[in-house]
């Protein structure tokens, strides 16, 4: 058991193998050495329950010799959700995992040599900055800082289109650190927008790819450094990350207002949370029909559903706040944890390609 073995929060070493938690995305885990090439990690949340049970783990290892290395994950107050990814030497692949029947533990065998093992692909704050720089180089738009996190990390963004364009689309990403498939979709979605250069002249787009850099860098399950689920802080605005976006919106020039918000996340299946029928006016219904409706089975290897309901009433989600404050379509773009990565990208690009025509055809906040 973990309590009966040597425990270290910085690194874990036997004579021939070492495990490290020294990179952005790795949450230091209590580590027990249970054999020369066998280890147990206790995977714990960043704050006391209640917390969404999305147990994230990531570590780097170095192993001498050719014998396999066994790592068992034990979850505190949660069950196994994410099967491990291995990366090293420019390669990446899934690792086989044996999950205990009750889900409270999972065991994997690591290839010799070394590499990084993580619950999903590691997309760290530096990767989000690289995306922003690439979009800037391709579009000529400037990367700017909305504010800073508790740890002093910048909340960075880019704006496509004219600053005085009256219709604003807001794209948000990475409120929840482990939700990597949503980040993969957002990257491809914005890539397509930047490459197409086909925005309507009266539309601008604010893109915030990583709203929770502290939680992502620290390997959190859900929250920011302030022990807060950012997607429950829209309205209260107790945290610097959500306040930064709100302050930017409040400073918009007269005549500029949001007309659409899309928030990228991950869950068990591909879906869009949209407003319920009784929440939508005629313009919102027409926009939904123009952009998403009828596409549920049209994208190869990426079927999705449209959930017309308030999934978290009164909870301070970005979806609910943007709809309540601006009376606009506000959608949560949810990508399945296990969705095929190529299909995620292809579908995101296709949906991005449909956005400009839908905005041209329909004013989504235009009422009845």
Backbone torsions as a table, in degrees:
resi	resn	phi	psi	omega
1	UNK	NA	157.5	-178.4
2	UNK	-59.4	-39.2	-176.8
3	UNK	-68.1	-15.5	-177.5
4	UNK	-99.9	1.8	-175.6
5	UNK	-119.8	170.5	177.3
6	UNK	-69.2	137.2	-176.1
7	UNK	-124.2	137.0	176.3
8	UNK	-140.9	140.0	177.8
9	UNK	-96.0	-11.2	-177.2
10	UNK	-97.7	-46.5	179.7
11	UNK	-158.6	164.9	-176.8
12	UNK	-138.5	122.3	-170.8
13	UNK	-134.7	136.1	161.3
14	UNK	-108.3	-169.4	-178.9
15	UNK	-66.6	-28.7	-173.0
16	UNK	-120.0	-8.7	-175.3
17	UNK	-136.6	142.3	173.3
18	UNK	-136.2	142.2	175.0
19	UNK	-113.3	138.8	-174.6
20	UNK	-132.5	151.2	179.8
21	UNK	-129.3	56.9	-165.9
22	UNK	-118.8	30.9	179.2
23	UNK	-142.6	159.3	178.7
24	UNK	-62.1	127.9	-176.8
25	UNK	108.2	-14.8	-179.7
26	UNK	-97.3	120.6	175.1
27	UNK	-91.4	120.9	178.3
28	UNK	-54.9	123.0	-178.1
29	UNK	-112.6	144.0	171.5
30	UNK	-61.2	128.1	-171.6
31	UNK	-124.0	129.1	177.1
32	UNK	-113.2	134.7	175.9
33	UNK	-91.7	109.0	-175.8
34	UNK	-104.5	0.3	177.2
35	UNK	-176.8	171.8	-178.7
36	UNK	-57.3	-34.6	179.8
37	UNK	-130.3	35.8	-178.8
38	UNK	-137.7	136.4	-175.4
39	UNK	-141.1	155.5	170.8
40	UNK	-125.7	136.2	176.7
41	UNK	-116.3	133.3	174.3
42	UNK	-94.1	114.0	-176.0
43	UNK	-95.4	113.0	-172.2
44	UNK	-124.0	151.8	178.3
45	UNK	-75.2	167.5	-177.3
46	UNK	-78.8	-16.5	175.5
47	UNK	-148.1	168.1	-176.1
48	UNK	-64.6	150.0	175.4
49	UNK	-59.5	156.4	8.3
50	UNK	-79.5	141.5	176.7
51	UNK	-151.2	146.3	178.0
52	UNK	-58.7	127.8	-175.1
53	UNK	-80.3	77.4	176.7
54	UNK	-120.5	70.7	-169.7
55	UNK	-67.2	112.8	-179.9
56	UNK	-95.2	145.0	173.9
57	UNK	-146.2	151.2	174.8
58	UNK	-164.1	139.0	177.4
59	UNK	-156.8	160.4	174.3
60	UNK	-110.0	143.8	178.8
61	UNK	-135.6	153.2	174.1
62	UNK	-130.2	129.1	-175.9
63	UNK	-134.7	124.2	173.9
64	UNK	-83.4	150.8	177.3
65	UNK	81.1	177.3	-174.2
66	UNK	-104.2	-3.1	-178.7
67	UNK	-71.7	149.2	-179.7
68	UNK	-67.8	161.0	177.5
69	UNK	-118.5	130.4	-179.7
70	UNK	-106.1	130.5	175.6
71	UNK	-128.2	126.4	175.9
72	UNK	-108.9	130.6	175.7
73	UNK	-98.1	130.7	173.7
74	UNK	-119.6	127.8	-172.7
75	UNK	-99.8	132.9	177.2
76	UNK	-93.0	113.0	177.3
77	UNK	66.6	26.6	-178.7
78	UNK	-156.9	174.3	177.4
79	UNK	-122.7	159.7	-179.9
80	UNK	-58.6	132.1	177.6
81	UNK	-124.9	-45.1	-172.4
82	UNK	-106.7	119.6	174.6
83	UNK	-72.5	146.6	-170.0
84	UNK	-72.4	146.9	170.9
85	UNK	-110.4	138.7	175.6
86	UNK	-111.9	137.9	174.5
87	UNK	-140.1	145.7	179.7
88	UNK	177.0	143.8	178.1
89	UNK	58.9	31.1	179.7
90	UNK	81.6	3.4	179.9
91	UNK	-112.3	160.6	177.3
92	UNK	-149.1	142.4	177.4
93	UNK	-159.4	162.2	175.2
94	UNK	-75.7	146.7	174.1
95	UNK	-106.3	141.6	173.9
96	UNK	-67.7	144.9	-178.5
97	UNK	-142.3	140.7	174.8
98	UNK	-107.5	115.6	-176.1
99	UNK	-99.5	129.9	178.0
100	UNK	-60.7	150.7	-172.9
101	UNK	-55.0	-36.9	-179.4
102	UNK	-85.7	0.0	177.6
103	UNK	77.0	-1.2	-174.4
104	UNK	-81.4	-6.4	179.3
105	UNK	-151.8	154.8	178.1
106	UNK	-148.5	142.3	-177.1
107	UNK	-121.5	138.5	178.4
108	UNK	-133.2	154.9	175.6
109	UNK	-113.3	124.9	-174.6
110	UNK	-94.6	145.4	175.5
111	UNK	-68.5	153.3	180.0
112	UNK	-65.5	162.5	177.8
113	UNK	99.6	-80.0	-179.7
114	UNK	160.2	-179.1	180.0
115	UNK	153.6	-171.1	175.8
116	UNK	-112.9	133.5	176.1
117	UNK	-116.1	132.4	-178.4
118	UNK	-149.7	159.8	-176.8
119	UNK	-64.4	-36.6	172.9
120	UNK	-140.0	178.8	173.9
121	UNK	-56.7	142.5	178.0
122	UNK	-86.2	113.6	173.0
123	UNK	-118.9	100.0	-171.0
124	UNK	-93.0	172.1	177.0
125	UNK	-53.2	-36.8	179.1
126	UNK	-64.3	-32.5	177.9
127	UNK	-69.4	-39.8	176.5
128	UNK	-63.1	-40.0	177.5
129	UNK	-63.9	-38.6	178.2
130	UNK	-63.4	-38.6	176.3
131	UNK	-62.2	-45.6	179.7
132	UNK	-60.4	-42.5	179.0
133	UNK	-63.4	-39.5	179.5
134	UNK	-66.2	-43.4	177.9
135	UNK	-64.5	-36.2	178.1
136	UNK	-64.7	-45.3	-179.3
137	UNK	-63.3	-36.2	-177.4
138	UNK	-78.4	-29.9	-172.9
139	UNK	-107.3	-19.6	-173.5
140	UNK	83.4	-2.2	178.4
141	UNK	-75.9	154.3	-175.7
142	UNK	-98.0	136.0	171.8
143	UNK	-77.1	135.4	179.9
144	UNK	-139.6	166.3	-176.3
145	UNK	-107.4	125.1	177.8
146	UNK	-79.3	-35.5	-177.2
147	UNK	178.4	-165.8	179.8
148	UNK	-130.7	155.2	-179.4
149	UNK	-84.2	-179.9	175.9
150	UNK	-57.3	-39.5	-179.0
151	UNK	-82.1	0.4	-179.8
152	UNK	87.2	10.0	176.4
153	UNK	-76.6	143.5	-179.0
154	UNK	-74.2	143.0	168.5
155	UNK	-95.2	102.3	-169.3
156	UNK	-102.5	152.6	-175.3
157	UNK	-150.0	170.6	172.4
158	UNK	-142.9	151.1	179.7
159	UNK	-122.3	123.4	173.8
160	UNK	-95.1	141.7	179.2
161	UNK	93.8	178.5	-177.8
162	UNK	-73.4	142.9	179.7
163	UNK	-65.5	-24.6	-179.6
164	UNK	-99.7	6.2	176.8
165	UNK	-60.9	129.5	-169.3
166	UNK	-72.2	-23.6	-176.7
167	UNK	-104.5	122.7	-175.9
168	UNK	-111.2	128.1	170.8
169	UNK	-103.9	132.2	-179.5
170	UNK	-111.9	124.4	176.0
171	UNK	-115.3	122.4	-178.9
172	UNK	-116.2	145.2	178.0
173	UNK	-140.4	156.0	168.4
174	UNK	58.2	44.8	168.7
175	UNK	-68.6	-33.4	-178.8
176	UNK	-112.0	116.9	-170.4
177	UNK	-55.2	-44.3	-175.0
178	UNK	-73.5	-6.4	-169.1
179	UNK	-85.7	70.7	-170.9
180	UNK	-74.3	-34.3	-178.7
181	UNK	-63.8	-32.5	174.0
182	UNK	-63.8	-38.3	177.5
183	UNK	-65.9	-37.7	177.6
184	UNK	-63.1	-42.4	178.6
185	UNK	-64.6	-43.6	-178.0
186	UNK	-63.6	-41.0	179.5
187	UNK	-59.1	-47.3	-179.6
188	UNK	-67.8	-37.1	179.4
189	UNK	-60.5	-48.7	-179.1
190	UNK	-70.2	-38.1	175.0
191	UNK	-51.0	-46.6	-178.0
192	UNK	-66.0	-40.2	178.6
193	UNK	-62.6	-44.3	-178.4
194	UNK	-65.3	-42.7	-177.8
195	UNK	-69.2	-35.2	-174.6
196	UNK	-71.0	-34.4	-177.9
197	UNK	50.0	43.7	-172.7
198	UNK	-124.7	28.8	178.6
199	UNK	-65.4	141.3	168.9
200	UNK	-56.8	147.4	-174.2
201	UNK	-61.7	-24.7	-177.8
202	UNK	-97.2	15.7	-177.2
203	UNK	-119.0	136.2	168.0
204	UNK	-124.7	158.2	-177.0
205	UNK	-130.4	124.8	171.6
206	UNK	-94.0	126.7	-176.7
207	UNK	-121.0	118.6	178.2
208	UNK	-122.1	93.3	-170.9
209	UNK	-76.1	-21.7	-178.0
210	UNK	-141.5	92.2	-178.0
211	UNK	-79.1	-20.5	-176.2
212	UNK	-121.6	68.1	-177.2
213	UNK	-67.3	-33.8	179.7
214	UNK	-64.8	-49.6	-179.3
215	UNK	-61.6	-38.0	179.3
216	UNK	-67.3	-47.0	-178.7
217	UNK	-65.2	-35.0	-176.7
218	UNK	-86.7	-2.6	179.2
219	UNK	71.1	38.4	179.2
220	UNK	-74.5	156.0	175.6
221	UNK	-76.2	-33.5	-168.8
222	UNK	-152.9	-43.6	-163.9
223	UNK	-95.4	172.8	170.5
224	UNK	-88.6	-170.1	179.5
225	UNK	-66.7	-21.2	178.5
226	UNK	-85.6	17.5	178.5
227	UNK	56.4	33.9	-176.8
228	UNK	-125.3	134.7	170.8
229	UNK	-72.5	110.2	-175.6
230	UNK	-61.3	-29.4	179.2
231	UNK	-84.3	22.3	166.4
232	UNK	-129.2	12.9	-174.0
233	UNK	-113.7	9.8	177.2
234	UNK	-84.5	111.9	-172.2
235	UNK	121.1	-62.3	172.5
236	UNK	-65.5	-41.1	-179.8
237	UNK	50.6	52.7	178.4
238	UNK	-86.0	-12.5	-172.1
239	UNK	-112.4	148.9	-175.7
240	UNK	-64.3	-28.1	-176.8
241	UNK	-69.7	-48.4	178.9
242	UNK	-70.9	-36.4	178.2
243	UNK	-61.4	-34.1	-179.1
244	UNK	-63.6	-42.8	178.2
245	UNK	-66.8	-44.2	179.6
246	UNK	-59.4	-43.1	-179.4
247	UNK	-63.1	-39.6	178.5
248	UNK	-64.7	-42.6	178.6
249	UNK	-64.2	-40.7	-179.5
250	UNK	-64.5	-24.5	-177.4
251	UNK	-93.5	7.0	179.6
252	UNK	-59.9	145.9	177.3
253	UNK	-61.9	153.9	176.6
254	UNK	-58.3	135.5	-179.6
255	UNK	94.5	-6.9	176.7
256	UNK	-108.2	129.3	179.1
257	UNK	-150.3	152.9	176.2
258	UNK	-63.3	142.8	173.8
259	UNK	-123.2	-11.0	-179.3
260	UNK	-160.8	140.3	172.7
261	UNK	-130.8	132.9	175.2
262	UNK	-127.2	126.2	-175.7
263	UNK	-117.5	118.7	-172.5
264	UNK	-90.4	128.8	-177.7
265	UNK	-142.6	-178.0	174.1
266	UNK	-132.5	149.7	174.7
267	UNK	-155.0	-157.1	-174.3
268	UNK	-78.3	-20.4	-177.1
269	UNK	-147.5	166.6	178.9
270	UNK	-79.5	122.8	178.8
271	UNK	-161.1	163.6	170.3
272	UNK	-119.3	123.9	168.1
273	UNK	-85.7	120.9	177.1
274	UNK	-125.1	-179.9	-179.9
275	UNK	-69.8	153.1	174.7
276	UNK	-70.8	161.3	-177.0
277	UNK	-57.3	-38.6	-177.6
278	UNK	-76.2	-10.1	176.1
279	UNK	-90.5	-19.9	-172.8
280	UNK	-91.6	138.0	169.9
281	UNK	-89.7	-176.2	-175.2
282	UNK	-63.7	-40.5	179.1
283	UNK	-64.0	-39.3	179.1
284	UNK	-66.6	-39.7	177.5
285	UNK	-63.5	-42.7	-179.0
286	UNK	-65.8	-38.2	178.3
287	UNK	-65.3	-44.1	177.9
288	UNK	-57.9	-42.9	179.1
289	UNK	-64.9	-37.0	-177.5
290	UNK	-73.6	-31.2	-174.2
291	UNK	-98.1	-50.0	-169.0
292	UNK	-113.4	-39.0	-172.8
293	UNK	-60.5	137.1	-177.8
294	UNK	87.9	-7.1	179.8
295	UNK	-97.2	-0.3	-171.7
296	UNK	-56.1	-33.8	-179.9
297	UNK	-120.2	16.4	-173.2
298	UNK	-92.4	-13.9	-174.7
299	UNK	-102.0	124.7	-174.3
300	UNK	-57.0	126.8	176.4
301	UNK	61.3	18.1	179.2
302	UNK	-141.3	65.9	173.5
303	UNK	-72.3	144.8	177.6
304	UNK	-142.3	165.2	175.3
305	UNK	-116.0	158.1	174.5
306	UNK	-112.7	114.3	-177.7
307	UNK	-97.9	104.0	-178.4
308	UNK	-88.0	80.4	-178.7
309	UNK	-165.3	161.7	173.0
310	UNK	-88.7	101.8	-173.4
311	UNK	-73.7	-23.6	-176.3
312	UNK	-140.0	69.3	-175.5
313	UNK	-60.3	133.9	175.9
314	UNK	69.4	17.5	-170.8
315	UNK	-104.5	0.4	177.3
316	UNK	78.3	34.0	175.5
317	UNK	-80.0	156.1	175.7
318	UNK	-59.4	-40.9	179.8
319	UNK	-56.1	-50.1	-176.7
320	UNK	-70.3	-38.5	-176.9
321	UNK	-67.4	-47.3	-179.0
322	UNK	-62.9	-38.8	179.0
323	UNK	-67.9	-42.8	-177.5
324	UNK	-67.5	-40.7	-174.1
325	UNK	-80.0	-40.7	-173.2
326	UNK	-109.0	-6.4	-178.6
327	UNK	55.5	49.6	-177.3
328	UNK	-126.9	164.1	170.1
329	UNK	-63.0	130.8	177.8
330	UNK	-136.0	112.8	-169.7
331	UNK	-118.0	144.0	170.4
332	UNK	-103.0	116.8	-177.3
333	UNK	-92.9	101.0	-176.3
334	UNK	-101.1	130.3	-179.3
335	UNK	-115.5	134.6	-178.3
336	UNK	-60.7	141.0	177.3
337	UNK	-53.4	-39.8	-172.5
338	UNK	-102.5	10.3	-178.5
339	UNK	-58.6	142.8	176.5
340	UNK	-58.8	128.8	-173.2
341	UNK	-64.2	-41.4	178.5
342	UNK	-64.3	-39.0	179.2
343	UNK	-66.9	-37.5	176.0
344	UNK	-56.5	-48.9	-176.2
345	UNK	-67.2	-43.8	-179.4
346	UNK	-62.5	-44.1	179.9
347	UNK	-65.1	-42.5	-179.7
348	UNK	-61.8	-40.8	178.7
349	UNK	-65.6	-40.0	179.1
350	UNK	-65.0	-42.4	179.9
351	UNK	-68.2	-35.7	174.6
352	UNK	-63.8	-37.5	178.5
353	UNK	-65.2	-26.0	178.8
354	UNK	-84.4	-13.4	-171.9
355	UNK	-68.8	-50.6	-177.5
356	UNK	-59.9	-47.1	176.4
357	UNK	-59.2	-37.3	178.4
358	UNK	-65.9	-40.4	177.4
359	UNK	-67.4	-34.4	176.9
360	UNK	-66.5	-39.1	-173.1
361	UNK	-79.9	-31.5	-170.6
362	UNK	-135.8	137.3	169.1
363	UNK	-90.0	102.5	-168.8
364	UNK	-64.2	-21.8	175.9
365	UNK	-102.5	22.4	-168.7
366	UNK	-84.6	4.7	177.1
367	UNK	73.2	-162.0	-175.6
368	UNK	-70.5	NA	NA
